[in-house]
Amino acid sequence: MAMIAANVPARGELIDRARQLIPALRDRAQIADDLRRLPNETHGELISAELYRIYLPARFGGFELDYLLQVDIA
């Protein structure tokens, strides 16, 4: 039986959340390059914005959304 993810944000809301991260991502771009990975702060912000939940199946608490949303966010 398929589960429906509760409280799935609208596509536009997720895109807005990603856009709000742009200034911080720009500020940490050199740090990310130096570390050769995402800074912990960036990882935390992506978790807080729930952007990692886009593909996660609903049965695991994700939004179970499509790849095109990821393209729009990128």
N, CA, C and O atoms as a GROMACS GRO file, in nm:
protein
  296
    1MET      N    1   0.084  -0.118   0.000
    1MET     CA    2   0.000   0.000   0.000
    1MET      C    3   0.089   0.124   0.000
    1MET      O    4   0.174   0.139   0.088
    2ALA      N    5   0.070   0.212  -0.095
    2ALA     CA    6   0.152   0.333  -0.106
    2ALA      C    7   0.109   0.435  -0.001
    2ALA      O    8  -0.009   0.453   0.027
    3MET      N    9   0.209   0.500   0.055
    3MET     CA   10   0.180   0.606   0.151
    3MET      C   11   0.191   0.740   0.081
    3MET      O   12   0.273   0.758  -0.009
    4ILE      N   13   0.111   0.832   0.121
    4ILE     CA   14   0.116   0.968   0.068
    4ILE      C   15   0.192   1.054   0.168
    4ILE      O   16   0.162   1.055   0.287
    5ALA      N   17   0.291   1.126   0.117
    5ALA     CA   18   0.370   1.213   0.204
    5ALA      C   19   0.281   1.326   0.256
    5ALA      O   20   0.210   1.392   0.179
    6ALA      N   21   0.286   1.347   0.384
    6ALA     CA   22   0.208   1.456   0.445
    6ALA      C   23   0.285   1.586   0.435
    6ALA      O   24   0.408   1.587   0.439
    7ASN      N   25   0.213   1.693   0.424
    7ASN     CA   26   0.274   1.826   0.424
    7ASN      C   27   0.382   1.846   0.318
    7ASN      O   28   0.488   1.900   0.347
    8VAL      N   29   0.355   1.801   0.198
    8VAL     CA   30   0.450   1.821   0.088
    8VAL      C   31   0.440   1.966   0.043
    8VAL      O   32   0.333   2.012   0.001
    9PRO      N   33   0.552   2.040   0.051
    9PRO     CA   34   0.548   2.179   0.006
    9PRO      C   35   0.522   2.187  -0.145
    9PRO      O   36   0.554   2.095  -0.220
   10ALA      N   37   0.466   2.297  -0.187
   10ALA     CA   38   0.445   2.320  -0.330
   10ALA      C   39   0.580   2.335  -0.398
   10ALA      O   40   0.679   2.373  -0.335
   11ARG      N   41   0.584   2.304  -0.526
   11ARG     CA   42   0.708   2.315  -0.604
   11ARG      C   43   0.769   2.454  -0.590
   11ARG      O   44   0.889   2.469  -0.570
   12GLY      N   45   0.685   2.555  -0.602
   12GLY     CA   46   0.733   2.693  -0.593
   12GLY      C   47   0.795   2.724  -0.458
   12GLY      O   48   0.893   2.798  -0.449
   13GLU      N   49   0.739   2.666  -0.353
   13GLU     CA   50   0.793   2.686  -0.218
   13GLU      C   51   0.933   2.625  -0.207
   13GLU      O   52   1.023   2.686  -0.149
   14LEU      N   53   0.951   2.506  -0.262
   14LEU     CA   54   1.084   2.443  -0.257
   14LEU      C   55   1.185   2.522  -0.340
   14LEU      O   56   1.301   2.535  -0.300
   15ILE      N   57   1.142   2.572  -0.453
   15ILE     CA   58   1.232   2.655  -0.536
   15ILE      C   59   1.268   2.783  -0.461
   15ILE      O   60   1.383   2.826  -0.465
   16ASP      N   61   1.171   2.844  -0.393
   16ASP     CA   62   1.199   2.964  -0.313
   16ASP      C   63   1.297   2.934  -0.200
   16ASP      O   64   1.385   3.015  -0.171
   17ARG      N   65   1.282   2.819  -0.136
   17ARG     CA   66   1.375   2.781  -0.030
   17ARG      C   67   1.517   2.770  -0.085
   17ARG      O   68   1.613   2.814  -0.021
   18ALA      N   69   1.530   2.712  -0.202
   18ALA     CA   70   1.662   2.700  -0.264
   18ALA      C   71   1.718   2.839  -0.299
   18ALA      O   72   1.836   2.866  -0.277
   19ARG      N   73   1.634   2.924  -0.353
   19ARG     CA   74   1.679   3.060  -0.388
   19ARG      C   75   1.727   3.138  -0.265
   19ARG      O   76   1.822   3.216  -0.273
   20GLN      N   77   1.663   3.116  -0.152
   20GLN     CA   78   1.702   3.185  -0.030
   20GLN      C   79   1.841   3.144   0.017
   20GLN      O   80   1.906   3.217   0.092
   21LEU      N   81   1.887   3.029  -0.026
   21LEU     CA   82   2.020   2.982   0.012
   21LEU      C   83   2.132   3.042  -0.073
   21LEU      O   84   2.249   3.032  -0.036
   22ILE      N   85   2.099   3.102  -0.184
   22ILE     CA   86   2.200   3.151  -0.278
   22ILE      C   87   2.303   3.243  -0.213
   22ILE      O   88   2.423   3.220  -0.233
   23PRO      N   89   2.266   3.344  -0.136
   23PRO     CA   90   2.369   3.431  -0.078
   23PRO      C   91   2.468   3.355   0.012
   23PRO      O   92   2.588   3.379   0.005
   24ALA      N   93   2.418   3.265   0.093
   24ALA     CA   94   2.506   3.188   0.182
   24ALA      C   95   2.595   3.094   0.101
   24ALA      O   96   2.713   3.077   0.133
   25LEU      N   97   2.541   3.034  -0.004
   25LEU     CA   98   2.621   2.946  -0.089
   25LEU      C   99   2.732   3.024  -0.158
   25LEU      O  100   2.845   2.976  -0.170
   26ARG      N  101   2.700   3.144  -0.204
   26ARG     CA  102   2.803   3.228  -0.266
   26ARG      C  103   2.912   3.264  -0.166
   26ARG      O  104   3.031   3.260  -0.197
   27ASP      N  105   2.870   3.300  -0.045
   27ASP     CA  106   2.966   3.338   0.058
   27ASP      C  107   3.059   3.224   0.095
   27ASP      O  108   3.176   3.247   0.129
   28ARG      N  109   3.009   3.102   0.087
   28ARG     CA  110   3.091   2.985   0.124
   28ARG      C  111   3.150   2.912   0.006
   28ARG      O  112   3.206   2.804   0.023
   29ALA      N  113   3.140   2.967  -0.114
   29ALA     CA  114   3.190   2.897  -0.233
   29ALA      C  115   3.339   2.865  -0.223
   29ALA      O  116   3.380   2.753  -0.253
   30GLN      N  117   3.418   2.959  -0.181
   30GLN     CA  118   3.562   2.934  -0.170
   30GLN      C  119   3.593   2.832  -0.061
   30GLN      O  120   3.681   2.748  -0.077
   31ILE      N  121   3.519   2.839   0.048
   31ILE     CA  122   3.538   2.740   0.155
   31ILE      C  123   3.505   2.601   0.104
   31ILE      O  124   3.578   2.506   0.132
   32ALA      N  125   3.397   2.588   0.028
   32ALA     CA  126   3.360   2.458  -0.028
   32ALA      C  127   3.469   2.408  -0.123
   32ALA      O  128   3.503   2.289  -0.121
   33ASP      N  129   3.523   2.498  -0.204
   33ASP     CA  130   3.632   2.458  -0.293
   33ASP      C  131   3.753   2.412  -0.214
   33ASP      O  132   3.815   2.311  -0.246
   34ASP      N  133   3.787   2.486  -0.111
   34ASP     CA  134   3.903   2.450  -0.029
   34ASP      C  135   3.883   2.317   0.043
   34ASP      O  136   3.975   2.236   0.052
   35LEU      N  137   3.762   2.294   0.093
   35LEU     CA  138   3.732   2.170   0.163
   35LEU      C  139   3.714   2.051   0.068
   35LEU      O  140   3.734   1.936   0.107
   36ARG      N  141   3.677   2.081  -0.056
   36ARG     CA  142   3.644   1.981  -0.157
   36ARG      C  143   3.522   1.898  -0.116
   36ARG      O  144   3.511   1.780  -0.149
   37ARG      N  145   3.432   1.964  -0.043
   37ARG     CA  146   3.305   1.904  -0.001
   37ARG      C  147   3.214   2.017   0.045
   37ARG      O  148   3.256   2.133   0.055
   38LEU      N  149   3.090   1.983   0.072
   38LEU     CA  150   2.998   2.083   0.126
   38LEU      C  151   3.040   2.120   0.268
   38LEU      O  152   3.069   2.032   0.348
   39PRO      N  153   3.044   2.247   0.300
   39PRO     CA  154   3.065   2.285   0.439
   39PRO      C  155   2.949   2.235   0.525
   39PRO      O  156   2.836   2.221   0.477
   40ASN      N  157   2.977   2.207   0.650
   40ASN     CA  158   2.873   2.159   0.741
   40ASN      C  159   2.754   2.254   0.747
   40ASN      O  160   2.640   2.210   0.757
   41GLU      N  161   2.780   2.384   0.742
   41GLU     CA  162   2.672   2.483   0.746
   41GLU      C  163   2.578   2.468   0.626
   41GLU      O  164   2.456   2.476   0.640
   42THR      N  165   2.636   2.444   0.509
   42THR     CA  166   2.555   2.426   0.388
   42THR      C  167   2.472   2.300   0.399
   42THR      O  168   2.353   2.300   0.367
   43HIS      N  169   2.534   2.194   0.445
   43HIS     CA  170   2.462   2.068   0.463
   43HIS      C  171   2.344   2.089   0.559
   43HIS      O  172   2.233   2.043   0.532
   44GLY      N  173   2.366   2.158   0.668
   44GLY     CA  174   2.260   2.186   0.764
   44GLY      C  175   2.148   2.270   0.703
   44GLY      O  176   2.030   2.246   0.731
   45GLU      N  177   2.184   2.367   0.622
   45GLU     CA  178   2.082   2.451   0.559
   45GLU      C  179   1.999   2.372   0.458
   45GLU      O  180   1.878   2.394   0.447
   46LEU      N  181   2.061   2.280   0.386
   46LEU     CA  182   1.987   2.196   0.292
   46LEU      C  183   1.890   2.104   0.366
   46LEU      O  184   1.780   2.078   0.319
   47ILE      N  185   1.933   2.055   0.482
   47ILE     CA  186   1.844   1.974   0.565
   47ILE      C  187   1.728   2.060   0.615
   47ILE      O  188   1.612   2.020   0.605
   48SER      N  189   1.758   2.178   0.668
   48SER     CA  190   1.654   2.266   0.721
   48SER      C  191   1.554   2.308   0.614
   48SER      O  192   1.434   2.320   0.642
   49ALA      N  193   1.602   2.328   0.492
   49ALA     CA  194   1.514   2.366   0.381
   49ALA      C  195   1.438   2.246   0.325
   49ALA      O  196   1.353   2.261   0.237
   50GLU      N  197   1.468   2.128   0.376
   50GLU     CA  198   1.404   2.002   0.335
   50GLU      C  199   1.427   1.968   0.188
   50GLU      O  200   1.346   1.898   0.127
   51LEU      N  201   1.536   2.016   0.132
   51LEU     CA  202   1.562   1.990  -0.010
   51LEU      C  203   1.611   1.848  -0.034
   51LEU      O  204   1.598   1.797  -0.146
   52TYR      N  205   1.666   1.784   0.066
   52TYR     CA  206   1.708   1.644   0.050
   52TYR      C  207   1.588   1.549   0.044
   52TYR      O  208   1.602   1.434   0.004
   53ARG      N  209   1.474   1.596   0.083
   53ARG     CA  210   1.354   1.511   0.088
   53ARG      C  211   1.281   1.504  -0.046
   53ARG      O  212   1.179   1.436  -0.056
   54ILE      N  213   1.330   1.574  -0.147
   54ILE     CA  214   1.260   1.580  -0.276
   54ILE      C  215   1.239   1.441  -0.335
   54ILE      O  216   1.127   1.409  -0.376
   55TYR      N  217   1.343   1.359  -0.341
   55TYR     CA  218   1.332   1.226  -0.402
   55TYR      C  219   1.297   1.116  -0.302
   55TYR      O  220   1.255   1.008  -0.342
   56LEU      N  221   1.314   1.142  -0.177
   56LEU     CA  222   1.294   1.040  -0.075
   56LEU      C  223   1.151   0.986  -0.082
   56LEU      O  224   1.055   1.064  -0.086
   57PRO      N  225   1.135   0.853  -0.084
   57PRO     CA  226   0.999   0.798  -0.089
   57PRO      C  227   0.914   0.842   0.030
   57PRO      O  228   0.965   0.864   0.140
   58ALA      N  229   0.786   0.855   0.006
   58ALA     CA  230   0.694   0.900   0.110
   58ALA      C  231   0.697   0.807   0.230
   58ALA      O  232   0.683   0.853   0.344
   59ARG      N  233   0.716   0.677   0.208
   59ARG     CA  234   0.716   0.582   0.319
   59ARG      C  235   0.832   0.605   0.415
   59ARG      O  236   0.832   0.554   0.527
   60PHE      N  237   0.933   0.683   0.370
   60PHE     CA  238   1.045   0.717   0.455
   60PHE      C  239   1.043   0.864   0.498
   60PHE      O  240   1.143   0.917   0.546
   61GLY      N  241   0.928   0.928   0.480
   61GLY     CA  242   0.912   1.066   0.522
   61GLY      C  243   0.950   1.169   0.416
   61GLY      O  244   0.962   1.288   0.446
   62GLY      N  245   0.968   1.123   0.294
   62GLY     CA  246   1.008   1.215   0.187
   62GLY      C  247   0.889   1.271   0.111
   62GLY      O  248   0.774   1.242   0.141
   63PHE      N  249   0.922   1.353   0.013
   63PHE     CA  250   0.819   1.417  -0.067
   63PHE      C  251   0.788   1.340  -0.195
   63PHE      O  252   0.684   1.362  -0.257
   64GLU      N  253   0.878   1.250  -0.234
   64GLU     CA  254   0.858   1.164  -0.351
   64GLU      C  255   0.821   1.247  -0.475
   64GLU      O  256   0.722   1.218  -0.543
   65LEU      N  257   0.900   1.349  -0.502
   65LEU     CA  258   0.873   1.436  -0.615
   65LEU      C  259   0.961   1.396  -0.734
   65LEU      O  260   1.041   1.303  -0.724
   66ASP      N  261   0.946   1.466  -0.843
   66ASP     CA  262   1.011   1.426  -0.967
   66ASP      C  263   1.145   1.496  -0.992
   66ASP      O  264   1.178   1.596  -0.929
   67TYR      N  265   1.218   1.440  -1.086
   67TYR     CA  266   1.350   1.490  -1.121
   67TYR      C  267   1.345   1.632  -1.177
   67TYR      O  268   1.438   1.709  -1.155
   68LEU      N  269   1.242   1.667  -1.246
   68LEU     CA  270   1.233   1.800  -1.305
   68LEU      C  271   1.238   1.910  -1.199
   68LEU      O  272   1.287   2.020  -1.226
   69LEU      N  273   1.187   1.882  -1.082
   69LEU     CA  274   1.197   1.981  -0.972
   69LEU      C  275   1.344   2.004  -0.937
   69LEU      O  276   1.385   2.118  -0.916
   70GLN      N  277   1.421   1.897  -0.930
   70GLN     CA  278   1.564   1.911  -0.902
   70GLN      C  279   1.633   1.996  -1.008
   70GLN      O  280   1.719   2.077  -0.977
   71VAL      N  281   1.595   1.976  -1.133
   71VAL     CA  282   1.651   2.056  -1.242
   71VAL      C  283   1.615   2.203  -1.222
   71VAL      O  284   1.700   2.290  -1.238
   72ASP      N  285   1.491   2.231  -1.187
   72ASP     CA  286   1.449   2.370  -1.162
   72ASP      C  287   1.524   2.431  -1.044
   72ASP      O  288   1.560   2.549  -1.047
   73ILE      N  289   1.548   2.352  -0.941
   73ILE     CA  290   1.621   2.403  -0.824
   73ILE      C  291   1.766   2.429  -0.859
   73ILE      O  292   1.823   2.530  -0.818
   74ALA      N  293   1.825   2.340  -0.935
   74ALA     CA  294   1.966   2.358  -0.975
   74ALA      C  295   1.981   2.482  -1.061
   74ALA      O  296   2.091   2.514  -1.104
   0.00000   0.00000   0.00000
